[in-house]
């Protein structure tokens, strides 16, 4: 029994790390642009699917990862220029609908190129599972944990130690003030969507070896990202990471101990619970500075 | 309430005679779908356009109405008309219960919460086992019978749903030109100002939410009787998005907006299905989805106030905004 619980915990941590990355990108985009990007899940899926195609050409996995991240980053930037940037001044509902439209189109595009097949990606490193106290840890999980750590470190370094990072922070604190200081908010919005695309693809390529990849899994991944972000209060980076990991563990335990059919229902119930009881997020106590 | 205020409605009445002359089943079925969606969107239009509250979960109320009608008639042999009433009332009661807490949330949080509610109800339809028939749904829903008339063909159903829609339109016309309608508008403009002017915002928002759920449930019941088969797939998040689209595309807070939006979105879907394979030989549903998304984005960029505002280019009185009457 103890081993089973440990196993569920490890699975939950892996799943939760992916949710964390998606939540991180959502929160960053939301903080910087005020847009809740419902197309984020599609970035994840398209990243994974591009990796599937690249991997088929015999490219090494590291190159596959990089190229996929770059391509989806460009896609994110392109979509920002073509749509979000053109719709400045639209209401938040209008922006939400634009991102919904983007996600519908991207899903259609994925269906057109990759069809309804289920794909899988090879793991980043060879070798069997690592046994920890009787539970097996997939080596891919370690890569995913590393991705979360690198992402967080990268975001921290960017926001604290680079000029552009400080510019983004300034524009979050006070848009008008930032603009008066000569910070170009257009560029910052572009930056947010490029990184949302790149990070989404990174999450997609990393999760590919563990779960299968299909063209239509993006929506639910995006929703899980929202739940994680909402647990953290929608604008709190640290909260989003913890929210994602909490959600992953809860899902893993509920599907392992109760029923796997209700796995998605659990996360929605958590979402509703959090929104209705504490809309500012349940991690208010350890609230970090907003970035 | 003068006749001149109803020029549009009278024109609509005349337009509705044309399909009877053409008498095509395809036209009838498209128009029935438009009317059923319109009924949902009329309620949602009050909630979004007048009370200023967004909902990405109305497919859930629509589905609950459909499943209520289906379960009551096939499992419990209720008379169809009473089942249709129950299909409207049950989602209304549910909305009144969940609305009190939910409507405290603002903007994006409300959008997320209603989105979550919609997904949850969709999961329940899928996992409902014996009661809902699971993913494969349930069939054998009897024809709707009112008195001695059985609505067993497309033409009769067409007349029924458009008659109901007309009644709803008249009701909504009166609603938005009443004290309640003006109070709702004041909530949309500023909740604080409305509260200060003595408007009970929480109560009115709840009433608008309940009203919209009632209409969505009624439409769901009509849908179940029309297609006589029900499964979870027509009640997914995608449908909720379509409803929001119809409201926004038609124009928020306009009288003709919801109907216009339903006509445009349904016709667009039908047109894309017909035209896309002609332009791109061998094209499947993928192209249709892509183009649909692109049109959506384009509309939001170039026509963010909805299509009703196009009317002013042609001096059509489509955009009938609520103005205080002296």
Interface residues (C-beta under 8 A of the other chain):
Chain A: X36 X83 X86 X87 X90 X91 X92 X93 X94 X96 X97 X98 X100 X101 X102 X103 X104 X105 X106 X107 X108 X109 X111 X112 X219 X223 X226 X227 X230 X234 X261 X262 X264 X265 X268 X269 X271 X272 X275 X276 X279
Chain B: X54 X101 X102 X105 X107 X108 X109 X111 X112 X113 X115 X116 X117 X119 X120 X123 X124 X127 X237 X241 X244 X245 X248 X284 X285 X286 X287 X288 X289 X290 X292 X293 X294 X295 X296 X297 X300 X301 X304
